């Protein structure tokens, strides 16, 4: 498996090592789910070009490495490809150890991949089940490891609330350097160009993309990804708060690192099906 290491400056006396996983997209359903979900599992297994058995082997290899080499195993969402009884069991079983920290992804709430109008009301259909399976809170959670305050919040539907921003401000006020963990990366010009120009995607799949840029998306993606004012305020706060030292994200299925401003780095972890492993050394 290819291994990449990023070294991030946190001003620490002793390094903190993090295995950063994301977007595993396990596709499993059994007789406890309906026929449609079992058929979806078979279909979606091939969406990422890797059978479940091989994906499970990659997962076990990565986790074994993290448990023996790292201080924390971070997963930034889409462990599950959709909601099934077995997948929620796996989420609970695989991340039940104290070394895991989790930022929920949009696929954790998918009843059937490709459903439209995945909004707050849609999320209510599964949010309690996902919460019970998760190693930490979904809406907002924090954990201190080695003098770093890891904060996870749910921005899986491209929106962040005022209450989440205020909770983040309270964590920053504690004075420890913050690593903000989210599924969806925040908008930057470089990442927007990477997605829409270099990779030719029809939209950027980023949190906080200015509305003037989302107006060129198709109707559904524009409605999905155009930020409200609370989300724009959140992104502006994050980009300008010196206490936030890193944004650790996923969602895009490739490895990415960029300096958002001096002292703030955004990292995107690769998809868990890509035979790649990302390790972060916070120093």
C-alpha positions in Angstrom: 0.0 0.0 0.0 1.3 3.5 -0.9 2.0 5.6 2.2 2.1 9.4 2.2 3.2 11.4 5.2 2.4 15.1 5.7 4.2 17.1 8.4 2.1 19.9 9.9 3.4 22.7 12.2 1.4 22.9 15.4 4.1 24.2 17.7 4.2 21.1 19.8 7.0 19.9 22.2 6.4 16.3 21.2 5.0 15.1 17.8 1.5 13.7 17.6 1.0 11.1 14.8 -2.4 10.6 13.2 -3.5 8.0 10.7 -6.0 9.9 8.5 -8.6 7.6 6.8 -11.7 8.5 4.8 -14.3 7.4 2.3 -14.0 3.7 2.8 -17.5 3.2 1.3 -18.2 -0.3 2.6 -21.2 -1.8 0.7 -22.8 -4.5 2.7 -26.4 -5.6 3.4 -27.8 -8.9 4.6 -31.2 -10.6 5.1 -32.2 -8.0 7.8 -32.5 -5.4 5.0 -34.9 -5.3 2.1 -34.2 -6.8 -1.3 -33.5 -3.4 -2.8 -30.7 -2.7 -0.3 -29.2 -6.1 -0.9 -29.2 -5.5 -4.6 -27.7 -2.0 -4.0 -24.9 -3.5 -2.0 -24.0 -5.8 -5.0 -24.2 -3.0 -7.5 -22.3 -0.4 -5.4 -19.5 -2.9 -4.6 -18.3 -2.4 -8.2 -18.7 1.4 -8.1 -15.2 1.8 -6.7 -13.5 -1.0 -8.6 -12.7 -3.2 -5.5 -14.5 -6.2 -4.0 -15.6 -6.0 -0.4 -13.1 -8.7 0.7 -10.2 -6.7 -0.7 -11.5 -3.4 0.8 -11.8 -5.2 4.2 -8.2 -6.3 3.8 -7.0 -2.7 3.1 -9.0 -1.5 6.1 -7.5 -4.1 8.4 -4.0 -3.3 7.2 -4.4 0.4 7.7 -6.0 0.0 11.2 -3.3 -2.4 12.3 -0.7 0.1 11.3 -2.4 3.0 13.0 -2.8 1.1 16.2 0.9 0.3 16.4 2.3 3.6 15.0 -0.1 6.4 15.7 -1.6 8.3 18.6 -5.0 8.6 16.9 -6.9 7.1 14.0 -9.1 9.7 12.3 -11.8 8.8 9.9 -13.4 11.8 8.1 -16.6 10.1 6.9 -18.3 7.8 4.4 -17.2 4.7 6.2 -20.6 3.4 5.1 -21.8 3.8 1.5 -25.4 3.7 2.6 -27.5 2.9 5.6 -27.9 -0.9 6.3 -28.2 -2.9 9.5 -24.8 -4.6 8.9 -23.0 -1.4 7.9 -24.1 0.4 11.1 -22.9 -2.7 13.0 -19.6 -2.5 11.3 -19.2 1.2 12.0 -19.7 0.4 15.7 -17.5 -2.7 15.8 -14.6 -1.3 13.8 -14.4 2.1 15.6 -15.2 1.0 19.1 -11.6 1.3 20.3 -10.5 4.4 22.1 -8.0 5.3 19.4 -10.7 6.3 16.8 -12.2 9.8 16.2 -14.9 10.2 13.5 -16.3 13.1 11.5 -19.5 11.9 9.8 -20.0 11.9 6.0 -23.1 12.3 3.8 -23.2 8.6 2.9 -23.7 7.6 6.5 -27.2 9.0 6.0 -27.9 7.7 2.5 -30.9 5.3 2.4 -30.3 4.6 -1.2 -27.3 6.1 -3.1 -28.6 8.7 -5.5 -31.5 9.9 -3.5 -32.3 13.5 -4.2 -33.2 16.1 -1.6 -30.9 14.8 1.1 -31.7 17.6 3.6 -32.2 17.9 7.3 -35.6 16.1 7.2 -34.0 13.3 5.2 -31.2 12.9 7.7 -33.7 12.4 10.5 -34.5 9.0 9.1 -31.2 7.6 10.2 -29.3 10.1 12.3 -30.1 8.4 15.7 -28.9 5.0 14.4 -25.7 6.5 13.1 -25.1 8.4 16.3 -25.4 5.3 18.4 -22.9 3.5 16.1 -20.4 6.3 16.1 -17.4 6.4 18.5 -18.2 10.1 19.2 -20.9 12.7 18.7 -21.9 13.5 15.1 -23.1 17.2 15.3 -20.0 18.3 17.2 -17.3 16.6 19.2 -13.9 17.3 20.6 -11.0 15.3 22.0 -7.5 16.4 23.2 -4.6 14.2 22.1 -1.0 15.2 22.9 -1.8 18.8 23.4 -3.9 19.1 20.1 -7.6 19.7 20.3 -9.2 17.6 17.6 -12.7 18.9 16.8 -15.2 17.1 14.6 -18.4 18.6 13.2 -21.0 17.5 10.7 -20.8 19.5 7.5 -21.8 16.5 5.4 -24.6 18.4 3.6 -22.4 21.4 2.8 -23.9 23.5 5.6 -22.7 24.6 9.1 -24.9 26.2 11.7 -24.3 29.2 13.8 -24.4 27.0 16.9 -21.6 24.8 15.5 -19.5 27.9 14.9 -20.1 29.1 18.4 -19.2 25.7 19.8 -16.0 25.8 17.7 -15.2 29.3 19.0 -15.5 27.9 22.6 -13.0 25.1 21.8 -10.6 27.6 20.3 -10.8 29.8 23.4 -9.4 26.9 25.4 -6.0 27.9 24.0 -4.8 24.6 22.4 -4.1 24.3 18.7 -7.1 23.0 16.9 -7.3 20.4 14.2 -10.8 20.8 12.7 -12.1 17.5 11.3 -14.9 17.5 8.7 -16.1 15.4 5.9 -16.4 18.2 3.3 -13.4 20.5 2.6 -13.9 24.2 2.7 -13.8 26.2 -0.5 -10.5 27.6 -1.7 -9.7 28.9 -5.1 -7.0 26.3 -5.7 -9.3 23.3 -4.7 -12.2 24.7 -6.7 -10.0 24.9 -9.8 -8.6 21.4 -9.1 -12.1 20.0 -9.1 -13.9 21.9 -11.9 -11.0 22.5 -14.3 -8.2 20.0 -13.7 -10.5 17.1 -12.9 -13.4 18.4 -15.0 -16.1 17.8 -12.4 -19.5 19.5 -13.0 -19.3 21.0 -9.5 -16.6 21.3 -6.8 -18.3 19.5 -3.9 -16.9 22.0 -1.4 -18.4 23.7 1.7 -18.8 27.5 1.4 -18.3 27.9 -2.3 -19.4 31.5 -3.1 -22.9 31.6 -4.7 -21.6 33.4 -7.7 -19.6 30.2 -8.6 -22.4 27.7 -7.8 -24.8 29.4 -10.2 -23.2 27.4 -13.0 -24.0 24.0 -11.4 -27.0 22.1 -12.5 -30.2 22.8 -10.5 -29.8 20.0 -8.0 -26.1 20.6 -7.2 -26.7 24.3 -7.0 -29.5 23.8 -4.5 -27.3 21.3 -2.6 -24.0 23.2 -2.5 -24.9 26.9 -2.4 -24.1 28.0 1.2 -26.3 30.0 3.5 -25.0 32.9 5.5 -24.2 30.9 8.6 -22.0 28.6 6.5 -20.2 31.6 4.8 -19.7 33.1 8.2 -18.2 29.8 9.5 -15.8 29.5 6.5 -14.7 33.1 7.0 -14.1 32.5 10.7 -12.1 29.3 10.1 -9.9 31.0 7.4 -9.1 33.8 9.8 -8.8 32.2 13.2 -5.1 31.6 14.1 -6.0 29.0 16.7 -7.2 26.6 14.0 -4.0 25.0 12.5 -5.4 22.3 10.2 -8.5 21.2 8.4 -8.6 17.5 8.1 -11.2 16.4 5.5 -12.2 13.8 2.9 -15.1 13.5 0.5 -13.1 14.1 -2.7 -11.4 10.7 -2.9 -7.9 11.9 -3.6 -4.9 13.2 -1.5 -4.5 16.9 -1.3 -2.6 19.4 0.9 -2.7 23.2 0.6 -1.9 26.2 2.7 -5.2 28.1 3.1 -3.3 31.0 4.9 0.0 31.1 6.8 -0.5 28.7 9.7 -3.5 26.9 8.3 -3.3 23.8 6.1 -6.2 21.9 4.6 -5.7 18.2 4.0 -7.9 15.9 2.0 -7.5 12.1 2.7 -7.7 9.6 -0.2 -10.6 7.2 -0.6 -10.1 4.1 1.4 -10.4 1.9 -1.7 -7.4 3.4 -3.4 -4.6 1.3 -1.8 -3.2 4.5 -0.2 -2.6 5.5 3.4 -2.2 9.0 4.7 -0.3 9.7 7.9 0.0 13.1 9.6 2.8 14.1 11.8 1.9 17.1 13.9 4.9 18.8 15.3 
